[in-house]
Amino acid sequence: MPKYTAGSGHRPTLAKLTELTEQTRTKLTHTGQKLNTTRQKLPKKHQLGVAGVAGLGAAALAFSLVPGGSSQPSTTESVSASSVAFSSEQVEDVKGGVEKQLNDALTQATSAAKKAAEDVKQKAEQERKAKEAASRSAQRAQVKPVAAKSYANNLDGWIRESLDVMKKNGIPGSYDGIKRNILRESSGNPNAINNWDINAINGIPSKGLLQVIPPTFQTYHVPGTSSNIYDPVANITAACNYAADRYGSMDNVNSAY
């Protein structure tokens, strides 16, 4: 279509210009809604940037609809049939320019939104890793090495160590019950041996603190203790294990057993 020249009689109708203006305004409104939706999902520091982009797009539409960037209002009311002097090609050029500006603004806003979302994701990941590291450090700080329990190398220490082993293995018995029988059987001598009773006659003399014969010691030996029948803790623990099986507890033994 030839451009309008004075006296040529070629003028776009008011209806055509109004239709193009309304189409462009509709697109602007739709794009503005998309930008607002995107802006609401961003942190505050990015919302201002997107709002600025939307504002520029709106301003571009307002000024582009007027030839030469005039600041005249671009409403349909200001365009009268007597003052329309633009060709359809000019109007289409204006429409295309505004659409390009809006598309560019939407692209910029989308890119800003993606970058902001990625920044938020990276920050959240860093915070998660920092919390995990702090949690592991706290757990390591809480775990303190437990010093091995020590016992005196005497009758008191031997009984107490035996009681701890018995407790782990579910063997009953008390400090007083064990000590009472030890004093009666060996007077507290871990190397005591009976060479005169029937067991000795049969070649299996009783040995140790609680005078246990070798077969009984082997049968009732508690894993984790020495295999030496003269070892105080091993001897006490095996004897108490035997007494628990035979009498219910060493506490129930009051004579030779």
C-alpha positions in Angstrom: 0.0 0.0 0.0 1.5 3.5 -0.9 2.3 5.8 1.9 0.0 8.7 2.5 1.0 12.0 0.9 -1.0 15.3 1.0 -3.9 15.2 -1.4 -3.4 11.5 -2.2 -6.5 10.5 -0.4 -4.9 7.4 1.2 -5.6 7.4 4.9 -5.9 4.4 7.2 -9.3 4.3 8.8 -9.8 5.1 12.5 -11.1 1.6 13.1 -7.9 0.0 11.7 -5.7 2.2 13.9 -7.9 1.5 16.9 -7.8 -2.2 16.3 -4.0 -2.3 16.1 -3.7 -0.2 19.2 -6.0 -2.4 21.2 -4.2 -5.6 20.0 -0.9 -4.1 21.1 -2.3 -3.0 24.4 -3.7 -6.5 25.0 -0.3 -8.1 24.3 1.3 -5.5 26.6 -1.2 -6.4 29.4 -0.6 -10.2 28.9 3.2 -9.7 29.0 3.0 -7.5 32.0 1.0 -10.2 33.8 3.8 -12.7 33.0 6.4 -10.3 34.2 4.6 -9.7 37.5 4.2 -13.5 38.0 7.9 -13.9 37.4 8.8 -11.0 39.7 6.7 -12.4 42.6 8.8 -15.6 42.5 12.1 -13.8 42.8 13.9 -12.4 45.9 13.1 -8.7 46.6 16.5 -7.6 45.2 15.6 -9.1 41.8 11.9 -8.0 41.8 12.9 -4.3 41.4 14.9 -5.1 38.3 12.0 -7.0 36.7 9.6 -4.2 37.6 11.9 -1.8 35.8 12.0 -3.9 32.7 8.2 -4.1 32.7 8.0 -0.3 33.1 10.4 0.3 30.2 8.2 -1.9 28.0 5.1 0.0 28.9 6.8 3.3 28.3 8.1 2.1 25.0 4.5 1.3 23.9 3.2 4.7 25.0 5.9 6.6 23.1 6.1 4.4 20.1 2.5 4.8 19.2 3.1 8.5 18.6 5.4 9.5 15.6 8.8 10.9 16.6 8.6 9.7 20.2 6.1 12.4 21.1 4.8 12.3 24.7 1.2 12.8 23.5 -1.3 10.3 25.1 -1.7 7.1 23.1 -5.4 6.4 24.0 -8.0 5.8 21.3 -9.8 9.0 22.4 -6.9 11.1 21.3 -7.0 9.7 17.8 -9.8 11.3 15.8 -10.8 10.7 12.2 -9.7 14.2 11.2 -6.1 13.9 12.6 -5.2 10.4 11.4 -2.4 10.8 8.9 -0.4 7.6 9.1 -0.3 4.8 6.6 -1.0 1.2 7.5 2.7 0.4 7.0 3.7 3.0 9.6 1.2 1.6 12.1 2.5 -1.9 11.4 6.1 -0.7 11.9 5.1 0.8 15.3 3.3 -2.4 16.3 6.3 -4.5 15.3 8.7 -2.3 17.2 6.6 -2.4 20.4 6.3 -6.2 20.2 10.1 -6.6 19.8 10.6 -4.4 22.8 8.1 -6.4 24.9 9.7 -9.7 23.7 13.2 -8.4 24.6 11.9 -7.3 28.0 10.3 -10.7 28.7 13.5 -12.5 27.6 15.5 -10.4 30.0 13.1 -10.9 32.8 13.0 -14.7 32.2 16.8 -14.8 32.2 16.9 -12.8 35.4 14.4 -15.1 37.0 16.4 -18.2 36.0 19.6 -16.7 37.3 18.0 -15.7 40.6 16.5 -19.2 41.0 19.9 -20.8 40.4 21.5 -18.4 42.9 18.8 -19.3 45.5 19.4 -23.0 44.8 23.2 -22.8 45.1 22.8 -20.8 48.4 20.4 -23.4 49.8 22.9 -26.2 48.9 25.8 -24.4 50.5 23.7 -23.9 53.7 22.8 -27.6 53.7 26.4 -28.7 53.3 27.4 -26.2 56.1 24.8 -27.6 58.4 25.9 -31.2 57.7 29.5 -30.3 58.3 28.6 -28.6 61.6 26.5 -31.6 62.6 29.4 -34.0 61.9 31.7 -31.8 63.9 29.3 -31.7 66.8 29.0 -35.5 66.8 32.7 -36.0 66.7 33.1 -33.6 69.6 30.5 -35.6 71.6 32.3 -38.9 71.1 34.9 -39.1 73.8 37.2 -42.1 74.2 36.3 -44.1 77.2 39.2 -45.0 79.3 39.6 -48.7 80.1 38.5 -49.5 83.6 41.4 -50.5 85.8 41.3 -52.9 88.8 43.7 -53.3 91.7 45.9 -56.4 91.6 44.6 -57.8 94.8 41.6 -59.8 96.1 39.3 -56.8 96.0 40.3 -55.9 92.4 39.9 -59.6 91.3 36.4 -59.9 92.7 35.3 -56.6 91.2 36.7 -57.4 87.8 35.0 -60.8 87.9 31.7 -59.3 88.8 31.9 -57.0 85.7 32.6 -60.0 83.5 29.7 -61.9 85.2 27.3 -59.1 84.7 28.1 -59.0 80.9 27.5 -62.7 80.7 24.4 -62.8 82.9 26.0 -64.8 85.8 24.6 -64.1 89.2 26.6 -63.5 92.3 27.5 -60.8 94.8 30.8 -59.4 96.2 30.1 -60.7 99.7 29.1 -64.1 98.5 32.2 -64.5 96.4 34.6 -63.2 99.0 33.1 -65.4 101.7 33.7 -68.6 99.7 37.2 -67.5 98.6 38.3 -67.0 102.2 37.0 -70.4 103.1 38.4 -72.3 100.1 41.9 -70.7 99.7 42.3 -67.8 102.2 42.7 -65.5 99.2 45.7 -67.3 97.6 45.3 -67.6 93.8 48.0 -70.3 93.6 46.3 -72.6 96.3 46.1 -76.3 95.5 44.5 -79.2 97.4 46.6 -82.3 97.3 44.8 -84.4 99.9 41.1 -84.7 99.1 39.3 -87.2 96.9 39.9 -85.0 93.8 43.6 -85.1 94.5 43.5 -88.8 95.0 41.8 -89.1 91.6 44.5 -87.0 90.0 42.4 -83.9 89.5 43.2 -81.6 92.5 41.2 -78.4 93.1 43.1 -75.3 92.3 42.9 -71.5 92.6 41.0 -69.0 94.7 37.7 -71.0 94.6 39.3 -74.5 94.4 38.0 -75.6 91.0 39.1 -78.9 89.5 40.4 -78.7 85.8 37.4 -80.4 84.1 34.9 -78.0 85.8 37.1 -75.0 84.9 37.2 -76.1 81.3 33.4 -76.7 81.1 32.4 -73.5 82.8 35.2 -71.2 81.5 33.9 -67.8 80.4 35.1 -66.6 77.0 37.2 -63.4 77.4 39.0 -64.5 80.5 42.3 -66.3 80.8 42.5 -70.1 80.1 44.9 -70.4 83.0 43.1 -72.0 86.0 45.3 -70.1 88.4 44.3 -66.7 86.9 42.3 -65.0 89.7 39.6 -63.5 87.5 39.2 -66.6 85.3 39.0 -68.9 88.3 36.4 -66.8 90.1 34.3 -66.3 87.0 34.3 -70.0 86.0 33.5 -71.1 89.6 30.6 -68.6 89.8 29.3 -69.9 86.5 29.4 -73.4 87.8 27.7 -72.4 91.1 25.0 -70.6 89.2 24.3 -73.7 87.2 24.4 -76.0 90.2 23.1 -73.9 93.1 21.5 -70.8 91.5 24.4 -68.5 92.7 27.7 -68.5 94.5 25.8 -66.7 97.2 24.0 -70.0 98.0 27.2 -71.9 98.6 28.3 -72.1 102.2 30.5 -75.2 102.2 32.5 -77.4 99.9 30.8 -77.5 96.6 
